[in-house]
Amino acid sequence: MTQREALQLFEQRKVRTVWDDEKEKWYFSIVNVCGVLTDSKDALTARKYWNKLKQRLKEEGNETVTNCHQLKLRASDGKMRLTGIADTEQLSVKINLPYQTNIDKNTMANPTTKQDLLTAIADGYAKLNEQIDKMSAEEIAAPFSFTADPKKCGARWQNDRCLRDLLTHLYEWQVLMEIFVKNIREGHPKDYLPDEYRKNYHEMDRMLVEKHQNTTLEEAKELLAQSHQNMLDLAGSFSEEELFTKGYFKCTYTTTMAAYFLSVTASPYLQAVKLLKMHQKNCKRK
């Protein structure tokens, strides 16, 4: 196996990676990725998050831990040390957030107050609707072509074949967030992902999209509008301390509740806008 080690920047932070020529895929340092997704202040905090996740996954009998590969990558002190690595698909299983939680630094900063959080959620939704309004009837009706290549759209979105799928996909993630908050409020907190999806993680997004094959586009818009408002209401019901203290709720581990809200609202809204712009360009090339 021929490998090539490299540093890549994600959210302006370094992530150690290695390219496997035989499998033709990148592998990423799990600790580094945890640091980016949880906005950890240092490597030690990111490592603690990963250690807690490993412990929980082992208790559940999850094979993603025992199947975790290790390679020697260059550490911050310049020495080659063994570290856990995973490809993009494996990372989705190991890390408990549905989407990347950091907001695109080119558009807005990460929220640090409740008002900032609510504004980020509302602005992201407004940008999504503005993009949809810019699309012609033909572009809205046309099936997505970029989903055939996960490298272009990301593995999370490859099951979305049209605008209806994209909107209902967002809606279903927000429904899971509603259940997540409901369990916390009722005093029996559980992980964000229910067992039925955790055990079938690789098929989960397809399962979510397939639930709405008989849903119309207008119905999809109404569903997302309602779940979006629910996200605003729920986020607003938490105190600043509850939202921005890492690990305030045990089921968020070393992540904040605000990060969970962002991961199903502002962050995927902005990703969806980029995908729809890509779809528009593809339509114009035809």
Contacts in CASP RR format, 6 or more apart in sequence:
PFRMAT RR
TARGET T0000
AUTHOR 0000-0000-0000
METHOD contacts of the structure
MODEL  1
MTQREALQLFEQRKVRTVWDDEKEKWYFSIVNVCGVLTDSKDALTARKYW
NKLKQRLKEEGNETVTNCHQLKLRASDGKMRLTGIADTEQLSVKINLPYQ
TNIDKNTMANPTTKQDLLTAIADGYAKLNEQIDKMSAEEIAAPFSFTADP
KKCGARWQNDRCLRDLLTHLYEWQVLMEIFVKNIREGHPKDYLPDEYRKN
YHEMDRMLVEKHQNTTLEEAKELLAQSHQNMLDLAGSFSEEELFTKGYFK
CTYTTTMAAYFLSVTASPYLQAVKLLKMHQKNCKRK
1 20 0 8 1.000
1 21 0 8 1.000
1 22 0 8 1.000
1 23 0 8 1.000
2 20 0 8 1.000
2 21 0 8 1.000
2 22 0 8 1.000
3 18 0 8 1.000
3 19 0 8 1.000
3 20 0 8 1.000
3 21 0 8 1.000
3 71 0 8 1.000
4 18 0 8 1.000
4 19 0 8 1.000
4 21 0 8 1.000
5 16 0 8 1.000
5 17 0 8 1.000
5 18 0 8 1.000
5 73 0 8 1.000
5 74 0 8 1.000
6 17 0 8 1.000
6 18 0 8 1.000
6 19 0 8 1.000
7 14 0 8 1.000
7 15 0 8 1.000
7 16 0 8 1.000
7 17 0 8 1.000
8 14 0 8 1.000
8 15 0 8 1.000
8 17 0 8 1.000
9 15 0 8 1.000
10 33 0 8 1.000
10 36 0 8 1.000
11 36 0 8 1.000
11 100 0 8 1.000
11 102 0 8 1.000
11 105 0 8 1.000
12 105 0 8 1.000
13 32 0 8 1.000
13 35 0 8 1.000
13 36 0 8 1.000
14 32 0 8 1.000
15 28 0 8 1.000
15 29 0 8 1.000
15 32 0 8 1.000
15 33 0 8 1.000
15 36 0 8 1.000
16 28 0 8 1.000
16 29 0 8 1.000
16 32 0 8 1.000
16 73 0 8 1.000
16 74 0 8 1.000
16 83 0 8 1.000
17 26 0 8 1.000
17 27 0 8 1.000
17 28 0 8 1.000
17 29 0 8 1.000
18 26 0 8 1.000
18 27 0 8 1.000
18 71 0 8 1.000
18 73 0 8 1.000
18 85 0 8 1.000
19 25 0 8 1.000
19 26 0 8 1.000
19 27 0 8 1.000
20 26 0 8 1.000
20 27 0 8 1.000
25 87 0 8 1.000
25 88 0 8 1.000
26 87 0 8 1.000
26 88 0 8 1.000
27 69 0 8 1.000
27 71 0 8 1.000
27 85 0 8 1.000
27 86 0 8 1.000
27 87 0 8 1.000
28 85 0 8 1.000
28 86 0 8 1.000
28 87 0 8 1.000
28 88 0 8 1.000
28 91 0 8 1.000
29 73 0 8 1.000
29 83 0 8 1.000
29 84 0 8 1.000
29 85 0 8 1.000
30 50 0 8 1.000
30 68 0 8 1.000
30 83 0 8 1.000
30 84 0 8 1.000
30 85 0 8 1.000
30 86 0 8 1.000
30 91 0 8 1.000
30 94 0 8 1.000
31 43 0 8 1.000
31 46 0 8 1.000
31 47 0 8 1.000
31 50 0 8 1.000
31 83 0 8 1.000
31 84 0 8 1.000
32 43 0 8 1.000
32 46 0 8 1.000
33 86 0 8 1.000
33 91 0 8 1.000
33 95 0 8 1.000
34 40 0 8 1.000
34 46 0 8 1.000
34 47 0 8 1.000
34 49 0 8 1.000
34 50 0 8 1.000
34 53 0 8 1.000
34 95 0 8 1.000
35 43 0 8 1.000
35 45 0 8 1.000
35 46 0 8 1.000
35 49 0 8 1.000
36 100 0 8 1.000
36 102 0 8 1.000
37 95 0 8 1.000
37 97 0 8 1.000
37 100 0 8 1.000
37 101 0 8 1.000
37 102 0 8 1.000
37 255 0 8 1.000
38 45 0 8 1.000
38 46 0 8 1.000
38 49 0 8 1.000
38 97 0 8 1.000
38 101 0 8 1.000
38 246 0 8 1.000
38 254 0 8 1.000
38 255 0 8 1.000
38 259 0 8 1.000
39 101 0 8 1.000
39 102 0 8 1.000
39 110 0 8 1.000
39 259 0 8 1.000
40 46 0 8 1.000
40 49 0 8 1.000
40 254 0 8 1.000
43 76 0 8 1.000
45 254 0 8 1.000
48 254 0 8 1.000
49 253 0 8 1.000
49 254 0 8 1.000
49 255 0 8 1.000
52 253 0 8 1.000
52 254 0 8 1.000
53 94 0 8 1.000
53 95 0 8 1.000
53 96 0 8 1.000
53 253 0 8 1.000
54 65 0 8 1.000
56 191 0 8 1.000
57 64 0 8 1.000
57 65 0 8 1.000
57 94 0 8 1.000
58 65 0 8 1.000
60 198 0 8 1.000
62 93 0 8 1.000
62 198 0 8 1.000
64 90 0 8 1.000
64 93 0 8 1.000
64 94 0 8 1.000
65 94 0 8 1.000
67 90 0 8 1.000
68 84 0 8 1.000
68 85 0 8 1.000
68 86 0 8 1.000
68 90 0 8 1.000
68 94 0 8 1.000
69 84 0 8 1.000
69 85 0 8 1.000
69 86 0 8 1.000
70 82 0 8 1.000
70 83 0 8 1.000
70 84 0 8 1.000
70 85 0 8 1.000
71 82 0 8 1.000
71 83 0 8 1.000
71 84 0 8 1.000
71 85 0 8 1.000
72 80 0 8 1.000
72 81 0 8 1.000
72 82 0 8 1.000
72 83 0 8 1.000
73 80 0 8 1.000
73 81 0 8 1.000
73 83 0 8 1.000
73 85 0 8 1.000
74 80 0 8 1.000
74 81 0 8 1.000
75 81 0 8 1.000
75 83 0 8 1.000
86 94 0 8 1.000
88 154 0 8 1.000
88 155 0 8 1.000
89 155 0 8 1.000
89 202 0 8 1.000
92 155 0 8 1.000
92 156 0 8 1.000
92 201 0 8 1.000
93 201 0 8 1.000
93 202 0 8 1.000
96 191 0 8 1.000
96 192 0 8 1.000
96 193 0 8 1.000
96 253 0 8 1.000
96 255 0 8 1.000
97 192 0 8 1.000
97 255 0 8 1.000
97 259 0 8 1.000
97 260 0 8 1.000
97 263 0 8 1.000
98 156 0 8 1.000
98 173 0 8 1.000
98 176 0 8 1.000
98 192 0 8 1.000
98 193 0 8 1.000
98 263 0 8 1.000
98 264 0 8 1.000
98 268 0 8 1.000
99 156 0 8 1.000
99 173 0 8 1.000
99 263 0 8 1.000
99 264 0 8 1.000
99 267 0 8 1.000
99 268 0 8 1.000
99 271 0 8 1.000
100 263 0 8 1.000
100 267 0 8 1.000
101 255 0 8 1.000
101 259 0 8 1.000
101 260 0 8 1.000
101 262 0 8 1.000
101 263 0 8 1.000
101 267 0 8 1.000
102 110 0 8 1.000
102 262 0 8 1.000
102 267 0 8 1.000
103 109 0 8 1.000
103 110 0 8 1.000
103 111 0 8 1.000
103 120 0 8 1.000
103 262 0 8 1.000
103 266 0 8 1.000
103 267 0 8 1.000
103 270 0 8 1.000
104 267 0 8 1.000
104 270 0 8 1.000
107 270 0 8 1.000
108 120 0 8 1.000
108 123 0 8 1.000
108 266 0 8 1.000
109 116 0 8 1.000
110 262 0 8 1.000
111 117 0 8 1.000
111 119 0 8 1.000
111 120 0 8 1.000
111 258 0 8 1.000
111 262 0 8 1.000
112 244 0 8 1.000
113 240 0 8 1.000
113 244 0 8 1.000
114 235 0 8 1.000
114 236 0 8 1.000
114 238 0 8 1.000
114 239 0 8 1.000
114 240 0 8 1.000
114 243 0 8 1.000
117 235 0 8 1.000
117 243 0 8 1.000
117 258 0 8 1.000
117 261 0 8 1.000
117 262 0 8 1.000
118 232 0 8 1.000
118 235 0 8 1.000
118 236 0 8 1.000
120 262 0 8 1.000
120 265 0 8 1.000
120 266 0 8 1.000
121 228 0 8 1.000
121 231 0 8 1.000
121 232 0 8 1.000
121 235 0 8 1.000
121 261 0 8 1.000
121 262 0 8 1.000
121 265 0 8 1.000
121 266 0 8 1.000
122 232 0 8 1.000
123 266 0 8 1.000
124 265 0 8 1.000
124 266 0 8 1.000
124 269 0 8 1.000
124 270 0 8 1.000
124 273 0 8 1.000
125 228 0 8 1.000
125 265 0 8 1.000
125 269 0 8 1.000
127 269 0 8 1.000
127 270 0 8 1.000
127 273 0 8 1.000
128 269 0 8 1.000
128 272 0 8 1.000
128 273 0 8 1.000
128 276 0 8 1.000
131 272 0 8 1.000
131 273 0 8 1.000
131 276 0 8 1.000
131 277 0 8 1.000
132 140 0 8 1.000
132 163 0 8 1.000
132 276 0 8 1.000
134 280 0 8 1.000
135 163 0 8 1.000
135 276 0 8 1.000
135 280 0 8 1.000
138 283 0 8 1.000
139 279 0 8 1.000
139 280 0 8 1.000
139 283 0 8 1.000
140 163 0 8 1.000
140 217 0 8 1.000
142 162 0 8 1.000
142 279 0 8 1.000
142 283 0 8 1.000
143 161 0 8 1.000
143 162 0 8 1.000
144 153 0 8 1.000
144 160 0 8 1.000
144 161 0 8 1.000
144 162 0 8 1.000
144 166 0 8 1.000
144 275 0 8 1.000
144 279 0 8 1.000
145 279 0 8 1.000
145 282 0 8 1.000
146 152 0 8 1.000
146 153 0 8 1.000
146 275 0 8 1.000
146 278 0 8 1.000
146 279 0 8 1.000
146 282 0 8 1.000
147 153 0 8 1.000
147 157 0 8 1.000
147 158 0 8 1.000
147 159 0 8 1.000
147 160 0 8 1.000
147 161 0 8 1.000
148 158 0 8 1.000
150 158 0 8 1.000
152 278 0 8 1.000
153 160 0 8 1.000
153 275 0 8 1.000
153 278 0 8 1.000
156 205 0 8 1.000
157 166 0 8 1.000
157 169 0 8 1.000
157 205 0 8 1.000
157 271 0 8 1.000
157 275 0 8 1.000
158 205 0 8 1.000
159 165 0 8 1.000
159 169 0 8 1.000
159 205 0 8 1.000
159 206 0 8 1.000
159 208 0 8 1.000
159 209 0 8 1.000
159 210 0 8 1.000
160 166 0 8 1.000
160 169 0 8 1.000
160 209 0 8 1.000
160 275 0 8 1.000
161 209 0 8 1.000
163 217 0 8 1.000
163 220 0 8 1.000
163 276 0 8 1.000
164 212 0 8 1.000
164 215 0 8 1.000
164 216 0 8 1.000
164 217 0 8 1.000
164 220 0 8 1.000
165 209 0 8 1.000
165 212 0 8 1.000
166 272 0 8 1.000
166 275 0 8 1.000
166 276 0 8 1.000
167 217 0 8 1.000
167 220 0 8 1.000
167 221 0 8 1.000
167 223 0 8 1.000
167 224 0 8 1.000
168 208 0 8 1.000
168 209 0 8 1.000
168 211 0 8 1.000
168 212 0 8 1.000
168 215 0 8 1.000
168 220 0 8 1.000
168 223 0 8 1.000
168 224 0 8 1.000
169 205 0 8 1.000
169 208 0 8 1.000
169 209 0 8 1.000
170 224 0 8 1.000
170 227 0 8 1.000
170 264 0 8 1.000
170 268 0 8 1.000
170 269 0 8 1.000
170 272 0 8 1.000
171 220 0 8 1.000
171 223 0 8 1.000
171 224 0 8 1.000
171 227 0 8 1.000
172 208 0 8 1.000
172 209 0 8 1.000
172 211 0 8 1.000
172 212 0 8 1.000
173 208 0 8 1.000
173 264 0 8 1.000
173 268 0 8 1.000
174 224 0 8 1.000
174 227 0 8 1.000
174 228 0 8 1.000
174 230 0 8 1.000
174 231 0 8 1.000
174 264 0 8 1.000
174 265 0 8 1.000
175 227 0 8 1.000
176 192 0 8 1.000
176 193 0 8 1.000
176 194 0 8 1.000
176 197 0 8 1.000
176 264 0 8 1.000
177 192 0 8 1.000
177 231 0 8 1.000
177 234 0 8 1.000
177 260 0 8 1.000
177 261 0 8 1.000
177 264 0 8 1.000
178 227 0 8 1.000
178 230 0 8 1.000
178 234 0 8 1.000
179 194 0 8 1.000
180 190 0 8 1.000
180 191 0 8 1.000
180 192 0 8 1.000
180 251 0 8 1.000
180 260 0 8 1.000
181 234 0 8 1.000
183 189 0 8 1.000
183 190 0 8 1.000
183 251 0 8 1.000
184 249 0 8 1.000
184 251 0 8 1.000
189 249 0 8 1.000
189 250 0 8 1.000
189 251 0 8 1.000
190 251 0 8 1.000
191 198 0 8 1.000
191 251 0 8 1.000
192 251 0 8 1.000
192 260 0 8 1.000
193 201 0 8 1.000
193 204 0 8 1.000
197 204 0 8 1.000
197 207 0 8 1.000
200 207 0 8 1.000
212 220 0 8 1.000
215 223 0 8 1.000
228 265 0 8 1.000
231 261 0 8 1.000
231 264 0 8 1.000
231 265 0 8 1.000
234 261 0 8 1.000
235 243 0 8 1.000
235 258 0 8 1.000
235 261 0 8 1.000
238 257 0 8 1.000
241 248 0 8 1.000
242 248 0 8 1.000
242 249 0 8 1.000
242 257 0 8 1.000
243 256 0 8 1.000
243 257 0 8 1.000
243 258 0 8 1.000
243 261 0 8 1.000
244 256 0 8 1.000
244 257 0 8 1.000
244 258 0 8 1.000
245 256 0 8 1.000
246 252 0 8 1.000
246 254 0 8 1.000
246 255 0 8 1.000
246 256 0 8 1.000
247 253 0 8 1.000
247 254 0 8 1.000
247 255 0 8 1.000
247 256 0 8 1.000
248 256 0 8 1.000
248 257 0 8 1.000
249 257 0 8 1.000
252 259 0 8 1.000
252 260 0 8 1.000
END
